[in-house]
Amino acid sequence: MALHDLAGVHVLVVEDTDDSRAASAEEAKRVLESLRPHVLVSDIGMPDDGLELIREVKTVARTKGLHIPAIGITAYQDRREELLAEGFVELIEKPLDPLALCAVVRRHAQLQT
């Protein structure tokens, strides 16, 4: 997997643990007002709910004619069908494998270009 495959790809990561990311669904919505990432990656089990975020992103995207694939990160594989039906294009199980995440992001970002 070559790192240059992801060169120029913009990913909005929504995760409630301290790293470089949007820390909440509210912050992610503010970011989406001005930026158009190729892919959205969101933790499902955040205190302010990754599922509610995807619902709102889908609504905003529809009104603006956008498509931003959303990848869910979850420890709740028993909710897989529900989460996919809500609009996540793919789910990655916790604990997260960074190489698997890169492969999924690359696949969905390529569909956008």
N, C-alpha and C positions, 0 to 999 in steps of 0.2 A: 504494500500500500504506500504510494508515494504522497508525501505531504503536499506537493505542488498541485495534486488533484483537487485540493480544497482552496487553492489560491483564489482570492476574490469572492469567495462564498461568505455571505453574511448570515450568521446564525444568532437568533435571539434565544438566550438560555434563561429560563425562569425556574429558579431553584431557591428554596428558603435557607440553605446553608451558606455560610460565608465563603464566597469565591468571587470570580468576576462574572456577574450575572445580574439580571433584574431580580430583585429580592421578593417581589410579590406580583400578583395578578394586576393590581392597580398600577404598579410601576411599569409592567409590560405594556399595558394599554396606553400609557403616556408615551412610551418609546414608539409604539406602532403609529402614533399620530404623525410622526415626522420621518420615521425610517421604514424601509420595506425590506425586511430580511428575506433571504431565499427560503429559509427553514426556521420554524419555531420548535424548540425543544423545551418541554415543560415537565416538571415533577408533578405527578398526580396528587400526591399526599401532602400538599402544602396546607398550612393553616387557613389560607384564604382560597383554597381549592382550585387545582389545575383544571378540573372538569368545567367549572364555571368559566374559567378563562377561555377555554377552547370554544365554548358556546358563544361568548361575546366576540371573540376573534372572527368566528365564522360569520356572525351577523355584520360586523364592520366590513369584512372582506367582501361580502356579497353586495353591500351598498356601494362600495368603491370599485367593484369589478376586479377584485384581486383574488389570487389563490396563493395562500401561504400554507404549505404542508406542515402539519403539526405532528411531532413525534413525542409520545408520552413515555416517561420513565416511571416505572411503578414496581412495587413489591406485591401488588394485588392482581395476580394473574387470573384469579377467579372472576374478576370484573372485565376480562378481556373483550368479550362481545359487546358489552355496554359501552366501553370506552371507544372501541372502533366505530360503533354505530353513532356515537356523538361527534365523530369527525377526526379523530386521530388516525393518521395514515399508517402508523406502525407503533408498536410498543416495544420498549426495551426493558428487560427485567433487571431489577436490582439484585445483587450488587452490580454496578455498572462496569462493563468492559469498555474501556476507552477506544480500542480498535474497532469494536463492533459499532459503537456510536459513530465513529468517523465513517465507516462503511455505509451506514444507514443515511447519514447526513449527505454523503456524496451522491448516493443513489437518488434521493429526493431533490437535491439541489440541481442535479443534471436534468431532471424533468422540467425545471423552471427556466432553463436557458435555451 
